[in-house]
Each structure stands twice: as C-alpha cells, then as structure tokens.
Amino acid sequence: MEQLSLLLVEHAVAVVFVATFCARVGLPVPASPLLVVAGALAAIAQPLLLVAMVAASWIANLLGDAVWFYAGRLYGYRFMRLLCKISMSPDSCVRRSETLIGRWGGMSLVLAKFVPGVSVIAPPMAGALGMSSWRFVAFDTAAALLWTGVFLGLGWIFRDEIQAVLDAMSQAGGIAIVALVVVLAAMLAVRYWRRRTFLRLTGMPRVTVGELMTMMDGEPPPIVIDVRGEAGVQVDPRRIPGALPIALKDIQQRRVALPFDGAGREVVLYCSCPNEVSAALGAQALASRGIKRARPLAGGLEAWVEAGHPTHTA
C-alpha cells in the first residue's frame, strides 16, 4: 500500500488523466475517490502538482465527453439506446437524463458530473439535441473544473485524515486489500439487488406489437400513450399514429387531466427506454387512478418501428 501511494505521487498527473478519461467514456473506474486521494497526497508531498492535475483532469473530461457528444450528434437516438443498454443503470439513465436536460439545458452538463448513471449520458444527449460545439465546450469546461476542484479540494482539506487511513491500510497489508474487495463486491451486490427489486415492481404483463395492431383494428380501439419527455421526443420525433403525448411525470404527478376515463378500453403506453420502465411506471400510476387496463408496449417505440409499422413525426 505504501508503494502504491508513492507510485500515485510520482505519476499523479498521468493517473488523474487516465482515471478521469476512463470514467468519462463510461468505464467503471472510481475517478472521484482517486482524485480525492491524489489531492491529499499532492498537498502533503508536492502542492504544485495540484495545478497540473487540474489541467490533466480538464483535458481528460473534455476529450472523454467530446467522444460521446459527437457520437450523439452523428447517430442521435440510435446511439442513445445503445449507450443505455450497456449502462450500469439502463432502466433510469434515459429518464433521468431527459429530466435533467429538459430542466437545466446546458447547465445539465455541469450537474450531470455529480449524478451517478447520468454523467456519461448527458453529453451524447446534448449532441443529439443539437447543442453547438462552442456551447458544449464552455459548459463542459465549467463542469470539468468544478468537478475536479471539488474532489481535489476535498483531498486537500482532509489530507491528514486520508494520510492516516492510508498509513493504517499500509500496516494492514493484505487484509486491507481483502477489505477493499469485499466492499466493492458488496456495492455491486446491493446494486444488483436494487435492480432486481425494481424490475419486479415493474414486471407487469406487456402488450406485443402484434397484439396492439389487432386491438387498433378492433372496436373500441385502444388508447395509446407516448410517455416520453420533451427531450426524448426531440431526440427521436417519431410517434405511433394516434398516440397521445402525455409525459410520465405528468401522469405520476397528476398535473394534467386525462382526456379519457379508460372505462372499457385498453390503454397501451410506450417509451424508448430499456425494459419499458417508463411505460410500466406510467401504467402503475394509471392503475392508482382507477384505470386498471393499462399495460406497457413490449419493446417500446423501437419494436413498433422494427416491425415495419408507420410512424408520424411529433
């Protein structure tokens, strides 16, 4: 552990750059804790290194975020779906990113740095929504400097306490490494358990695209609801013909009066998120309002399009 600390001091700038860049492109690297430790060790051993580490972190943030920003600009909703499928939190990344960008605009790039599961999604969504390159660079620079300053600053402030912890871990030797592995395993287990619990809560029956087509040909036709937020519609403006645009948050918070009572009619909700989570949450919210025949569309809008059915532009 002592050798690791010395190595971190000797190669602090490179470690900060690599860890930050890896985190920005979506790799599971604990960049924030590394910056805290690096800040503490630099404050004790070589305070002037802090300036170089800030510069390295800024460049790494800008390069990593730019990869996703331009991918979002080039490939739009297709890239967003791919990114969320490989995300550690695929059920919530689109929904949380849409809310953040819809509410804060460019400032979402700053706030996203501190929101787990969203920091990698915000840059490509900003690109997909048409943010200019200069605006992206300005907001991302502010975000990088704030994020870097916070964690390096924490290391500077608590340098004595961090050094004491590192000394204790150095004396513990192999036991400390085992403890770290156990903590990481526990964190992954908790995350997996939360994900499984959430999926059970939204594990209601789905309507297939074929079933929806059959219902649309019958009488009375089903009520189809597009629960995507404003940002999600901007990224992918396609919509199932006849669908009512009612965002999930409006259904959950009862901000708008529903233009139907659902009596005797099927209600089908769809989104563009993995596992149809937003649509399932919307169906649950409708059920709490007495509309029991509400179900999500399996595969969402993408399944509808892949089946070759027509769409309208929102």
TORKOL-4160 file (C-alpha; in steps of 0.2 Angstrom, whole numbers, padded with zeros to 4 digits, m for minus):
314
<pt num="1" X="0000" Y="0000" Z="0000"/>
<pt num="2" X="0015" Y="0012" Z="0004"/>
<pt num="3" X="0022" Y="0008" Z="m0013"/>
<pt num="4" X="0005" Y="0012" Z="m0021"/>
<pt num="5" X="0005" Y="0029" Z="m0013"/>
<pt num="6" X="0022" Y="0033" Z="m0019"/>
<pt num="7" X="0018" Y="0027" Z="m0036"/>
<pt num="8" X="0002" Y="0038" Z="m0036"/>
<pt num="9" X="0013" Y="0054" Z="m0031"/>
<pt num="10" X="0026" Y="0050" Z="m0044"/>
<pt num="11" X="0013" Y="0048" Z="m0058"/>
<pt num="12" X="m0001" Y="0059" Z="m0051"/>
<pt num="13" X="m0004" Y="0069" Z="m0067"/>
<pt num="14" X="m0005" Y="0053" Z="m0078"/>
<pt num="15" X="m0016" Y="0044" Z="m0065"/>
<pt num="16" X="m0028" Y="0058" Z="m0064"/>
<pt num="17" X="m0029" Y="0060" Z="m0083"/>
<pt num="18" X="m0031" Y="0041" Z="m0087"/>
<pt num="19" X="m0044" Y="0038" Z="m0072"/>
<pt num="20" X="m0054" Y="0053" Z="m0077"/>
<pt num="21" X="m0054" Y="0049" Z="m0096"/>
<pt num="22" X="m0059" Y="0031" Z="m0092"/>
<pt num="23" X="m0073" Y="0037" Z="m0081"/>
<pt num="24" X="m0079" Y="0050" Z="m0094"/>
<pt num="25" X="m0080" Y="0036" Z="m0108"/>
<pt num="26" X="m0090" Y="0025" Z="m0096"/>
<pt num="27" X="m0078" Y="0013" Z="m0089"/>
<pt num="28" X="m0081" Y="0008" Z="m0071"/>
<pt num="29" X="m0066" Y="0017" Z="m0064"/>
<pt num="30" X="m0068" Y="0026" Z="m0047"/>
<pt num="31" X="m0061" Y="0043" Z="m0053"/>
<pt num="32" X="m0069" Y="0053" Z="m0039"/>
<pt num="33" X="m0060" Y="0044" Z="m0025"/>
<pt num="34" X="m0044" Y="0043" Z="m0034"/>
<pt num="35" X="m0044" Y="0062" Z="m0036"/>
<pt num="36" X="m0048" Y="0064" Z="m0018"/>
<pt num="37" X="m0033" Y="0053" Z="m0013"/>
<pt num="38" X="m0022" Y="0061" Z="m0026"/>
<pt num="39" X="m0026" Y="0078" Z="m0020"/>
<pt num="40" X="m0022" Y="0073" Z="m0002"/>
<pt num="41" X="m0005" Y="0065" Z="m0007"/>
<pt num="42" X="0000" Y="0080" Z="m0018"/>
<pt num="43" X="m0005" Y="0093" Z="m0004"/>
<pt num="44" X="0007" Y="0083" Z="0008"/>
<pt num="45" X="0021" Y="0079" Z="m0004"/>
<pt num="46" X="0021" Y="0091" Z="m0019"/>
<pt num="47" X="0007" Y="0105" Z="m0018"/>
<pt num="48" X="0012" Y="0112" Z="m0036"/>
<pt num="49" X="0006" Y="0096" Z="m0043"/>
<pt num="50" X="m0012" Y="0101" Z="m0040"/>
<pt num="51" X="m0011" Y="0114" Z="m0054"/>
<pt num="52" X="m0005" Y="0100" Z="m0066"/>
<pt num="53" X="m0018" Y="0088" Z="m0060"/>
<pt num="54" X="m0032" Y="0101" Z="m0063"/>
<pt num="55" X="m0026" Y="0104" Z="m0081"/>
<pt num="56" X="m0025" Y="0085" Z="m0084"/>
<pt num="57" X="m0042" Y="0082" Z="m0077"/>
<pt num="58" X="m0050" Y="0096" Z="m0088"/>
<pt num="59" X="m0042" Y="0089" Z="m0104"/>
<pt num="60" X="m0047" Y="0071" Z="m0100"/>
<pt num="61" X="m0065" Y="0077" Z="m0096"/>
<pt num="62" X="m0066" Y="0087" Z="m0112"/>
<pt num="63" X="m0059" Y="0073" Z="m0123"/>
<pt num="64" X="m0070" Y="0059" Z="m0115"/>
<pt num="65" X="m0086" Y="0069" Z="m0116"/>
<pt num="66" X="m0082" Y="0075" Z="m0133"/>
<pt num="67" X="m0082" Y="0057" Z="m0139"/>
<pt num="68" X="m0100" Y="0055" Z="m0133"/>
<pt num="69" X="m0106" Y="0072" Z="m0138"/>
<pt num="70" X="m0101" Y="0070" Z="m0157"/>
<pt num="71" X="m0107" Y="0052" Z="m0157"/>
<pt num="72" X="m0124" Y="0058" Z="m0150"/>
<pt num="73" X="m0124" Y="0072" Z="m0164"/>
<pt num="74" X="m0120" Y="0059" Z="m0178"/>
<pt num="75" X="m0131" Y="0045" Z="m0173"/>
<pt num="76" X="m0145" Y="0053" Z="m0162"/>
<pt num="77" X="m0157" Y="0041" Z="m0154"/>
<pt num="78" X="m0149" Y="0025" Z="m0160"/>
<pt num="79" X="m0133" Y="0029" Z="m0150"/>
<pt num="80" X="m0143" Y="0034" Z="m0135"/>
<pt num="81" X="m0152" Y="0017" Z="m0135"/>
<pt num="82" X="m0135" Y="0008" Z="m0137"/>
<pt num="83" X="m0127" Y="0018" Z="m0123"/>
<pt num="84" X="m0141" Y="0015" Z="m0111"/>
<pt num="85" X="m0141" Y="m0004" Z="m0115"/>
<pt num="86" X="m0123" Y="m0005" Z="m0109"/>
<pt num="87" X="m0125" Y="0007" Z="m0095"/>
<pt num="88" X="m0124" Y="0001" Z="m0077"/>
<pt num="89" X="m0141" Y="0009" Z="m0074"/>
<pt num="90" X="m0151" Y="0006" Z="m0090"/>
<pt num="91" X="m0168" Y="0007" Z="m0083"/>
<pt num="92" X="m0166" Y="0025" Z="m0077"/>
<pt num="93" X="m0152" Y="0033" Z="m0087"/>
<pt num="94" X="m0163" Y="0040" Z="m0101"/>
<pt num="95" X="m0177" Y="0046" Z="m0090"/>
<pt num="96" X="m0165" Y="0055" Z="m0078"/>
<pt num="97" X="m0155" Y="0062" Z="m0092"/>
<pt num="98" X="m0171" Y="0069" Z="m0100"/>
<pt num="99" X="m0177" Y="0077" Z="m0084"/>
<pt num="100" X="m0160" Y="0085" Z="m0081"/>
<pt num="101" X="m0158" Y="0092" Z="m0098"/>
<pt num="102" X="m0176" Y="0097" Z="m0100"/>
<pt num="103" X="m0175" Y="0107" Z="m0084"/>
<pt num="104" X="m0157" Y="0114" Z="m0084"/>
<pt num="105" X="m0152" Y="0114" Z="m0103"/>
<pt num="106" X="m0133" Y="0117" Z="m0105"/>
<pt num="107" X="m0131" Y="0118" Z="m0086"/>
<pt num="108" X="m0136" Y="0099" Z="m0086"/>
<pt num="109" X="m0118" Y="0095" Z="m0091"/>
<pt num="110" X="m0112" Y="0103" Z="m0075"/>
<pt num="111" X="m0125" Y="0095" Z="m0064"/>
<pt num="112" X="m0123" Y="0078" Z="m0073"/>
<pt num="113" X="m0105" Y="0076" Z="m0066"/>
<pt num="114" X="m0112" Y="0073" Z="m0049"/>
<pt num="115" X="m0126" Y="0062" Z="m0054"/>
<pt num="116" X="m0122" Y="0043" Z="m0055"/>
<pt num="117" X="m0128" Y="0035" Z="m0070"/>
<pt num="118" X="m0131" Y="0051" Z="m0079"/>
<pt num="119" X="m0113" Y="0059" Z="m0081"/>
<pt num="120" X="m0110" Y="0048" Z="m0097"/>
<pt num="121" X="m0127" Y="0050" Z="m0104"/>
<pt num="122" X="m0129" Y="0069" Z="m0104"/>
<pt num="123" X="m0115" Y="0073" Z="m0117"/>
<pt num="124" X="m0122" Y="0062" Z="m0131"/>
<pt num="125" X="m0140" Y="0068" Z="m0127"/>
<pt num="126" X="m0134" Y="0086" Z="m0128"/>
<pt num="127" X="m0126" Y="0082" Z="m0145"/>
<pt num="128" X="m0142" Y="0073" Z="m0151"/>
<pt num="129" X="m0152" Y="0088" Z="m0146"/>
<pt num="130" X="m0141" Y="0100" Z="m0157"/>
<pt num="131" X="m0131" Y="0109" Z="m0144"/>
<pt num="132" X="m0117" Y="0119" Z="m0153"/>
<pt num="133" X="m0099" Y="0114" Z="m0151"/>
<pt num="134" X="m0094" Y="0131" Z="m0143"/>
<pt num="135" X="m0108" Y="0130" Z="m0131"/>
<pt num="136" X="m0103" Y="0112" Z="m0127"/>
<pt num="137" X="m0085" Y="0116" Z="m0124"/>
<pt num="138" X="m0090" Y="0131" Z="m0112"/>
<pt num="139" X="m0102" Y="0121" Z="m0101"/>
<pt num="140" X="m0091" Y="0106" Z="m0101"/>
<pt num="141" X="m0076" Y="0116" Z="m0096"/>
<pt num="142" X="m0085" Y="0123" Z="m0082"/>
<pt num="143" X="m0091" Y="0106" Z="m0077"/>
<pt num="144" X="m0074" Y="0099" Z="m0078"/>
<pt num="145" X="m0066" Y="0112" Z="m0067"/>
<pt num="146" X="m0080" Y="0112" Z="m0054"/>
<pt num="147" X="m0080" Y="0093" Z="m0053"/>
<pt num="148" X="m0061" Y="0092" Z="m0052"/>
<pt num="149" X="m0060" Y="0106" Z="m0039"/>
<pt num="150" X="m0072" Y="0098" Z="m0028"/>
<pt num="151" X="m0063" Y="0082" Z="m0026"/>
<pt num="152" X="m0046" Y="0088" Z="m0026"/>
<pt num="153" X="m0051" Y="0101" Z="m0014"/>
<pt num="154" X="m0058" Y="0088" Z="m0003"/>
<pt num="155" X="m0042" Y="0079" Z="m0003"/>
<pt num="156" X="m0033" Y="0095" Z="0001"/>
<pt num="157" X="m0044" Y="0099" Z="0016"/>
<pt num="158" X="m0044" Y="0081" Z="0023"/>
<pt num="159" X="m0026" Y="0077" Z="0019"/>
<pt num="160" X="m0021" Y="0072" Z="0036"/>
<pt num="161" X="m0036" Y="0061" Z="0039"/>
<pt num="162" X="m0033" Y="0052" Z="0022"/>
<pt num="163" X="m0015" Y="0050" Z="0026"/>
<pt num="164" X="m0019" Y="0042" Z="0042"/>
<pt num="165" X="m0031" Y="0030" Z="0033"/>
<pt num="166" X="m0018" Y="0026" Z="0020"/>
<pt num="167" X="m0005" Y="0023" Z="0034"/>
<pt num="168" X="m0017" Y="0011" Z="0043"/>
<pt num="169" X="m0020" Y="0002" Z="0027"/>
<pt num="170" X="m0002" Y="0000" Z="0023"/>
<pt num="171" X="0001" Y="m0008" Z="0040"/>
<pt num="172" X="m0014" Y="m0019" Z="0037"/>
<pt num="173" X="m0006" Y="m0026" Z="0021"/>
<pt num="174" X="m0016" Y="m0040" Z="0013"/>
<pt num="175" X="m0030" Y="m0038" Z="0025"/>
<pt num="176" X="m0034" Y="m0020" Z="0018"/>
<pt num="177" X="m0034" Y="m0027" Z="0000"/>
<pt num="178" X="m0046" Y="m0041" Z="0005"/>
<pt num="179" X="m0057" Y="m0027" Z="0014"/>
<pt num="180" X="m0057" Y="m0017" Z="m0002"/>
<pt num="181" X="m0063" Y="m0032" Z="m0012"/>
<pt num="182" X="m0076" Y="m0036" Z="0000"/>
<pt num="183" X="m0083" Y="m0018" Z="0000"/>
<pt num="184" X="m0083" Y="m0017" Z="m0019"/>
<pt num="185" X="m0092" Y="m0034" Z="m0020"/>
<pt num="186" X="m0105" Y="m0028" Z="m0008"/>
<pt num="187" X="m0108" Y="m0012" Z="m0018"/>
<pt num="188" X="m0111" Y="m0022" Z="m0034"/>
<pt num="189" X="m0122" Y="m0035" Z="m0024"/>
<pt num="190" X="m0133" Y="m0020" Z="m0017"/>
<pt num="191" X="m0134" Y="m0013" Z="m0034"/>
<pt num="192" X="m0140" Y="m0029" Z="m0042"/>
<pt num="193" X="m0152" Y="m0032" Z="m0028"/>
<pt num="194" X="m0160" Y="m0015" Z="m0031"/>
<pt num="195" X="m0161" Y="m0018" Z="m0050"/>
<pt num="196" X="m0170" Y="m0035" Z="m0047"/>
<pt num="197" X="m0182" Y="m0027" Z="m0035"/>
<pt num="198" X="m0186" Y="m0013" Z="m0047"/>
<pt num="199" X="m0189" Y="m0025" Z="m0061"/>
<pt num="200" X="m0201" Y="m0035" Z="m0050"/>
<pt num="201" X="m0210" Y="m0019" Z="m0046"/>
<pt num="202" X="m0212" Y="m0015" Z="m0065"/>
<pt num="203" X="m0214" Y="m0033" Z="m0071"/>
<pt num="204" X="m0232" Y="m0032" Z="m0076"/>
<pt num="205" X="m0238" Y="m0040" Z="m0092"/>
<pt num="206" X="m0234" Y="m0032" Z="m0108"/>
<pt num="207" X="m0243" Y="m0029" Z="m0125"/>
<pt num="208" X="m0234" Y="m0035" Z="m0140"/>
<pt num="209" X="m0234" Y="m0025" Z="m0156"/>
<pt num="210" X="m0244" Y="m0039" Z="m0165"/>
<pt num="211" X="m0257" Y="m0038" Z="m0151"/>
<pt num="212" X="m0258" Y="m0019" Z="m0152"/>
<pt num="213" X="m0261" Y="m0020" Z="m0171"/>
<pt num="214" X="m0275" Y="m0032" Z="m0168"/>
<pt num="215" X="m0283" Y="m0020" Z="m0155"/>
<pt num="216" X="m0281" Y="m0005" Z="m0166"/>
<pt num="217" X="m0291" Y="m0014" Z="m0179"/>
<pt num="218" X="m0305" Y="m0018" Z="m0167"/>
<pt num="219" X="m0319" Y="m0008" Z="m0158"/>
<pt num="220" X="m0316" Y="0001" Z="m0147"/>
<pt num="221" X="m0298" Y="0005" Z="m0152"/>
<pt num="222" X="m0285" Y="0006" Z="m0138"/>
<pt num="223" X="m0279" Y="0022" Z="m0130"/>
<pt num="224" X="m0261" Y="0023" Z="m0135"/>
<pt num="225" X="m0250" Y="0035" Z="m0124"/>
<pt num="226" X="m0232" Y="0041" Z="m0128"/>
<pt num="227" X="m0225" Y="0044" Z="m0111"/>
<pt num="228" X="m0208" Y="0051" Z="m0117"/>
<pt num="229" X="m0202" Y="0068" Z="m0110"/>
<pt num="230" X="m0199" Y="0083" Z="m0121"/>
<pt num="231" X="m0180" Y="0079" Z="m0123"/>
<pt num="232" X="m0184" Y="0061" Z="m0128"/>
<pt num="233" X="m0196" Y="0067" Z="m0142"/>
<pt num="234" X="m0183" Y="0079" Z="m0148"/>
<pt num="235" X="m0170" Y="0066" Z="m0149"/>
<pt num="236" X="m0182" Y="0054" Z="m0158"/>
<pt num="237" X="m0198" Y="0064" Z="m0165"/>
<pt num="238" X="m0206" Y="0048" Z="m0172"/>
<pt num="239" X="m0223" Y="0043" Z="m0164"/>
<pt num="240" X="m0236" Y="0029" Z="m0166"/>
<pt num="241" X="m0250" Y="0036" Z="m0176"/>
<pt num="242" X="m0264" Y="0042" Z="m0164"/>
<pt num="243" X="m0254" Y="0041" Z="m0149"/>
<pt num="244" X="m0257" Y="0054" Z="m0135"/>
<pt num="245" X="m0242" Y="0064" Z="m0129"/>
<pt num="246" X="m0243" Y="0063" Z="m0110"/>
<pt num="247" X="m0226" Y="0063" Z="m0101"/>
<pt num="248" X="m0223" Y="0051" Z="m0087"/>
<pt num="249" X="m0220" Y="0065" Z="m0074"/>
<pt num="250" X="m0237" Y="0072" Z="m0079"/>
<pt num="251" X="m0246" Y="0055" Z="m0076"/>
<pt num="252" X="m0237" Y="0052" Z="m0060"/>
<pt num="253" X="m0239" Y="0070" Z="m0053"/>
<pt num="254" X="m0257" Y="0072" Z="m0060"/>
<pt num="255" X="m0253" Y="0088" Z="m0067"/>
<pt num="256" X="m0265" Y="0086" Z="m0082"/>
<pt num="257" X="m0282" Y="0079" Z="m0083"/>
<pt num="258" X="m0283" Y="0064" Z="m0093"/>
<pt num="259" X="m0293" Y="0065" Z="m0109"/>
<pt num="260" X="m0301" Y="0048" Z="m0106"/>
<pt num="261" X="m0308" Y="0038" Z="m0091"/>
<pt num="262" X="m0301" Y="0021" Z="m0098"/>
<pt num="263" X="m0318" Y="0013" Z="m0095"/>
<pt num="264" X="m0320" Y="m0002" Z="m0106"/>
<pt num="265" X="m0304" Y="0002" Z="m0116"/>
<pt num="266" X="m0287" Y="m0005" Z="m0116"/>
<pt num="267" X="m0273" Y="0008" Z="m0113"/>
<pt num="268" X="m0256" Y="0005" Z="m0120"/>
<pt num="269" X="m0241" Y="0015" Z="m0115"/>
<pt num="270" X="m0224" Y="0016" Z="m0124"/>
<pt num="271" X="m0207" Y="0024" Z="m0122"/>
<pt num="272" X="m0189" Y="0022" Z="m0129"/>
<pt num="273" X="m0181" Y="0016" Z="m0113"/>
<pt num="274" X="m0174" Y="m0002" Z="m0109"/>
<pt num="275" X="m0186" Y="m0014" Z="m0101"/>
<pt num="276" X="m0200" Y="m0002" Z="m0105"/>
<pt num="277" X="m0198" Y="0005" Z="m0087"/>
<pt num="278" X="m0206" Y="0022" Z="m0090"/>
<pt num="279" X="m0221" Y="0015" Z="m0098"/>
<pt num="280" X="m0223" Y="0002" Z="m0084"/>
<pt num="281" X="m0222" Y="0016" Z="m0071"/>
<pt num="282" X="m0235" Y="0026" Z="m0081"/>
<pt num="283" X="m0246" Y="0010" Z="m0081"/>
<pt num="284" X="m0244" Y="0009" Z="m0062"/>
<pt num="285" X="m0248" Y="0027" Z="m0060"/>
<pt num="286" X="m0264" Y="0025" Z="m0070"/>
<pt num="287" X="m0269" Y="0010" Z="m0060"/>
<pt num="288" X="m0268" Y="0020" Z="m0044"/>
<pt num="289" X="m0281" Y="0032" Z="m0053"/>
<pt num="290" X="m0293" Y="0018" Z="m0056"/>
<pt num="291" X="m0288" Y="0014" Z="m0074"/>
<pt num="292" X="m0284" Y="m0005" Z="m0072"/>
<pt num="293" X="m0282" Y="m0010" Z="m0091"/>
<pt num="294" X="m0266" Y="m0001" Z="m0094"/>
<pt num="295" X="m0251" Y="m0010" Z="m0100"/>
<pt num="296" X="m0234" Y="m0006" Z="m0107"/>
<pt num="297" X="m0229" Y="m0010" Z="m0125"/>
<pt num="298" X="m0216" Y="m0023" Z="m0126"/>
<pt num="299" X="m0200" Y="m0016" Z="m0134"/>
<pt num="300" X="m0207" Y="0001" Z="m0135"/>
<pt num="301" X="m0206" Y="0013" Z="m0150"/>
<pt num="302" X="m0191" Y="0003" Z="m0157"/>
<pt num="303" X="m0201" Y="m0013" Z="m0158"/>
<pt num="304" X="m0215" Y="m0004" Z="m0167"/>
<pt num="305" X="m0203" Y="0003" Z="m0180"/>
<pt num="306" X="m0193" Y="m0013" Z="m0182"/>
<pt num="307" X="m0210" Y="m0022" Z="m0186"/>
<pt num="308" X="m0212" Y="m0011" Z="m0201"/>
<pt num="309" X="m0227" Y="m0001" Z="m0195"/>
<pt num="310" X="m0229" Y="0018" Z="m0200"/>
<pt num="311" X="m0225" Y="0032" Z="m0188"/>
<pt num="312" X="m0229" Y="0051" Z="m0188"/>
<pt num="313" X="m0217" Y="0065" Z="m0183"/>
<pt num="314" X="m0221" Y="0073" Z="m0167"/>
